Amino acid sequence: MAEGLLFYFRLIFTFAIIMLDLRTQLSNYLFWDVDINDIDWDKNASYVIERVFSRGMWEDFKVVLDYYGKSRIKEIIIKLRYLDKRTLHFCSVYFDIPLNKFRCYNIRQSNRLHWNY
């Protein structure tokens, strides 16, 4: 009983540290265009995940994975409108999701020609 309670408190304490330090654990350059103190990490989860997956480093990826959890990230990345090819294929392999399940794979952004003669 005491061991289970101790494990529970350690888990809660670890989660609280992750929540408090999320701003300081992520790379500074990821959110250069917004004030990082104004980001609502739960409300803007798709923005944060897309930014970290597209431009972040492995350490940023691990922090986001610990914060949001694998199942929530899977739900969000499937619905994203854009992921570059490398990130898309990484997510497909890492989360074991077929490419045709991704919205950004099925509905690709059109490439405009510079000059169409």
PyMOL commands that set and color helices and strands:
alter all, ss='L'
color gray80, all
select helices_A, chain A and resi 2-25+28-31+36-38+45-55+58-68+70-79+85-94+99-101+103-106
alter helices_A, ss='H'
color red, helices_A
deselect
rebuild
show_as cartoon
